[in-house]
Amino acid sequence: MRPILKWAGGKRQLLPELRPFYPKSFDRYVEPFVGSGAVFVDLHNQGLLRGRKVLLSDINADVIGCYRVVRDQPGEVIKLLRGLEADHRAGGAEHFYEIRDGAFNPARRYIHTSPDPMGAYTPALAAMLIYLNRTGFNGLFRVNGRGDFNVPVGRYTSPTICDAPNLCAWSAALGQWGVTLRLSSFERTLAGARAGDFIYLDPPYAPLTATSRFTAYTPGGFGADAQELLQRTVIAAASSGASVLLSNSAAPQIARLYARDDGARLAGLRARTVAARRAINARAEHRGPIREYLITNVTRHPV
């Protein structure tokens, strides 16, 4: 199984650094910023979630809506994606913008004003999200102040749009006993954190510089106040006995919140730096290895 969605800052390339901090035993897996679900996929592929409860949540209604539809109606999503794939081969960028501006965003405006956005999320919306994500620039999910998806088309010669076997694998994985999908903020998701939980958090990263800010996964963004609330929530979860693993940038704010904070140290959290490659910058020469933090109260073990 592979991620359905590409995601800016997705963790597939960082998995070798993360695996030594998967706890040896846990009762429940919780991922409050599920995004592309790379760590969920990795745990699933290794059989580490078998017989355990799983809670996957995100504040992004499109992500959770898409996963719920893939879980419940994979055949319909596959049929619609095949049509989008064929039309993209014929129409390219013109077709991308027709779907983005003429179909996806108008449908999202209705869904996001619905009293039950998850119940109203359709196979057509899920298929369009996957299509736009697989063909858009660098796998970004970005919205403007009105909440409209505004990522431009990417420069791909032959993108994989409809991977039917992988969609079926996701449907089976999400439909297993004990797996829950929830549209929720991270603080609500972690309010019930307890001993026996393994919690992996991959929030929008704190910007390294004033010009590198990218947190527009939702109209409200994810700024300094949200990072501070996250730190308090993570400390509370670690203090409850949960095993916590958090990824974030090596920005000064994150160093202050985790590497130099007495509360974080008292909760057993330690910040370690690792090398990662990031590719959000539009100019290829500005992409490359950077330092990131892994923050955890789990003792490193050999894999």
C-alpha positions in Angstrom: 0.0 0.0 0.0 1.2 3.5 -0.9 -0.2 6.9 -0.1 -3.1 7.9 -2.2 -2.3 11.6 -1.9 1.0 13.4 -2.5 1.6 15.8 0.3 4.0 18.7 0.8 6.3 17.5 3.6 5.1 14.0 3.3 7.1 11.5 5.3 7.9 8.7 2.9 11.5 9.8 2.5 11.9 10.2 6.3 10.6 6.8 7.3 14.1 5.3 7.9 14.6 8.1 10.6 11.2 7.6 12.1 11.1 3.8 12.4 13.6 3.5 15.3 11.2 5.5 17.4 8.1 3.4 16.7 7.4 2.0 20.2 7.9 -1.8 20.7 4.4 -2.2 22.0 1.2 0.0 22.0 -2.5 -0.5 22.1 -3.8 2.3 19.9 -2.3 4.3 17.0 -3.4 8.0 16.8 -2.4 10.4 13.9 -4.0 13.9 14.3 -2.5 15.4 11.1 -3.0 12.4 8.8 -2.4 14.2 5.4 -1.0 11.5 3.1 -0.9 9.0 5.9 2.7 7.9 5.1 3.4 6.6 8.7 0.0 4.9 8.9 0.8 3.2 5.6 4.3 2.2 6.9 2.8 0.7 10.1 0.1 -1.1 8.1 2.5 -2.5 5.6 4.7 -3.9 8.5 1.6 -5.5 10.1 2.1 -3.4 13.2 -1.5 -2.2 13.3 -3.1 -5.7 13.2 -5.5 -6.1 16.1 -5.0 -2.6 17.3 -7.3 0.4 17.2 -6.4 3.3 14.9 -7.6 6.9 15.0 -6.8 9.0 11.9 -7.9 12.6 12.0 -7.3 15.9 10.3 -8.9 19.4 10.3 -8.9 19.3 6.5 -12.4 18.2 5.5 -11.2 17.2 2.0 -8.7 14.8 3.3 -11.0 13.0 5.7 -13.9 13.2 3.2 -11.8 11.6 0.5 -10.6 8.8 2.7 -14.1 8.0 3.9 -15.4 7.8 0.3 -12.4 5.6 -0.7 -13.2 3.4 2.2 -16.9 3.1 1.4 -17.2 3.5 -2.4 -13.9 2.5 -3.9 -15.4 1.2 -7.2 -17.2 4.5 -7.9 -14.0 6.5 -7.2 -12.0 4.3 -9.5 -14.5 4.6 -12.3 -14.5 8.4 -12.0 -10.7 8.7 -11.7 -10.3 6.6 -14.9 -12.4 9.1 -16.7 -10.4 12.1 -15.3 -7.2 10.3 -16.2 -8.3 9.8 -19.9 -9.5 13.4 -20.1 -6.2 14.7 -18.7 -4.2 12.7 -21.2 -6.2 14.5 -23.9 -6.5 18.0 -22.4 -3.6 18.5 -20.0 -3.4 21.8 -18.2 -6.6 23.1 -19.8 -8.5 20.1 -18.4 -6.8 20.6 -14.9 -8.1 24.2 -14.6 -11.5 23.2 -15.9 -11.9 20.7 -13.2 -10.3 22.9 -10.5 -12.3 26.1 -11.1 -15.3 24.8 -12.9 -16.2 21.7 -10.8 -14.1 21.0 -7.7 -14.1 24.5 -6.1 -17.9 25.1 -6.7 -18.7 21.7 -5.3 -16.4 22.3 -2.3 -18.2 25.6 -1.5 -21.4 23.8 -1.1 -19.9 20.9 0.9 -18.1 23.2 3.3 -21.3 25.1 4.1 -23.2 21.9 4.7 -24.2 21.0 8.3 -22.7 17.6 7.6 -19.7 18.1 5.3 -18.5 14.5 5.7 -21.9 13.0 4.9 -22.1 15.2 1.8 -18.6 14.4 0.5 -19.2 12.5 -2.8 -17.2 10.0 -4.9 -16.9 12.8 -7.6 -15.3 15.2 -5.1 -12.9 12.4 -3.9 -11.9 11.6 -7.5 -11.4 15.2 -8.3 -9.2 15.8 -5.2 -7.0 12.8 -6.1 -6.8 13.9 -9.7 -5.8 17.5 -8.9 -3.4 16.3 -6.2 -1.7 13.9 -8.6 -1.4 16.5 -11.3 -0.9 19.7 -9.4 2.3 21.4 -8.5 4.5 19.4 -6.1 1.6 17.6 -4.4 0.5 20.8 -2.6 -2.8 21.2 -0.9 -3.3 25.0 -0.6 -6.3 27.2 -0.3 -6.8 30.9 -0.6 -8.6 33.2 1.9 -12.0 32.2 0.5 -11.1 28.6 1.0 -10.8 27.7 -2.7 -8.1 25.2 -3.8 -5.6 27.3 -5.8 -2.7 25.0 -6.6 -1.5 25.4 -10.2 -1.0 22.5 -12.6 2.3 20.6 -12.2 4.9 19.8 -14.9 4.5 16.0 -15.2 4.8 14.0 -18.4 2.9 10.9 -17.4 1.5 11.2 -13.8 -0.1 8.2 -12.1 -3.7 9.3 -11.6 -5.8 6.1 -11.1 -4.0 3.3 -9.2 -6.9 1.0 -8.8 -5.2 -1.8 -6.8 -3.8 0.8 -4.3 -7.2 2.4 -3.9 -8.7 -1.0 -3.1 -5.9 -1.7 -0.6 -6.8 1.6 1.2 -10.4 0.7 1.2 -9.7 -2.6 2.9 -7.2 -1.0 5.4 -9.6 1.8 6.4 -12.5 -0.6 6.6 -10.8 -2.9 9.1 -12.0 -3.4 12.7 -11.0 -0.6 15.0 -10.0 2.0 12.4 -11.7 5.4 12.8 -11.6 8.5 10.6 -12.4 11.8 12.2 -12.7 15.4 11.1 -11.2 17.0 14.1 -8.7 19.5 15.4 -5.5 18.0 16.9 -6.4 19.2 20.4 -9.8 17.5 20.3 -8.2 14.3 18.9 -5.6 14.2 21.7 -7.9 15.1 24.5 -8.3 11.4 25.3 -4.6 10.5 25.0 -3.6 7.8 27.5 -1.0 5.3 28.3 -0.7 2.6 25.6 -1.2 5.2 22.8 1.3 5.7 20.0 0.8 9.2 18.7 2.5 10.5 15.6 2.2 14.2 14.7 3.2 15.8 11.5 1.8 19.4 11.7 2.3 22.2 9.2 6.0 23.1 9.9 7.1 26.3 11.5 8.8 28.5 8.9 12.5 28.6 8.9 12.5 32.2 7.6 9.9 34.9 7.2 9.7 34.1 3.4 9.3 30.3 3.7 5.9 30.3 5.4 3.5 27.7 4.0 0.7 26.6 6.3 -2.4 27.3 4.2 -3.8 23.8 4.4 -6.9 25.4 5.8 -8.1 29.1 5.5 -7.0 29.9 9.0 -3.4 28.7 8.5 -1.2 27.3 11.3 0.8 30.1 12.9 2.9 30.6 16.0 0.0 30.4 18.4 -1.1 27.1 17.0 2.5 25.8 17.4 2.4 26.8 21.1 -1.0 25.1 21.6 0.4 22.0 19.9 3.4 22.0 22.3 1.1 22.2 25.3 -1.1 19.4 23.9 1.9 17.2 23.1 3.3 17.7 26.7 0.0 16.7 28.2 -0.2 13.6 26.0 3.4 12.5 26.9 2.6 13.2 30.6 -0.4 10.9 30.4 2.0 8.0 29.4 1.4 8.0 25.7 4.3 7.4 23.3 4.7 10.5 21.3 6.7 11.1 18.0 6.5 14.6 16.4 8.1 16.0 13.3 8.8 19.7 12.8 11.2 22.1 11.3 14.4 23.2 13.1 13.0 26.7 13.3 14.0 28.9 16.3 10.4 28.7 17.7 10.5 24.9 17.7 13.9 24.8 19.3 12.5 27.1 22.1 9.3 25.0 22.5 10.9 21.6 22.7 14.7 21.6 22.8 15.0 24.3 25.5 11.7 24.1 27.4 11.7 22.7 30.9 8.1 21.4 30.6 9.0 19.4 27.5 12.0 17.9 29.2 10.0 17.0 32.3 7.5 15.2 30.1 10.4 13.1 28.8 10.5 14.7 25.3 13.8 15.1 23.5 14.5 16.9 20.3 16.8 15.2 17.8 17.9 16.7 14.4 17.8 14.7 11.2 18.5 15.5 7.6 15.5 15.6 5.2 14.9 16.7 1.7 12.2 19.2 0.9 10.8 20.1 -2.5 8.2 22.9 -2.0 10.4 25.7 -3.5 9.4 26.5 -7.0 13.1 26.7 -8.0 14.8 23.3 -8.1 18.2 24.7 -7.1 16.7 25.9 -3.8 15.5 22.4 -2.9 17.8 20.0 -1.0 18.7 18.6 2.4 17.7 20.6 5.5 17.7 19.8 9.2 14.5 18.9 10.9 13.5 17.9 14.4 12.1 14.6 15.6 10.7 15.2 19.1 9.8 12.1 21.1 9.7 10.4 24.5 10.4 7.0 22.9 13.9 5.5 23.4 15.6 4.8 20.0 15.9 1.1 19.2 17.6 -0.7 16.3 15.2 -1.6 13.4 
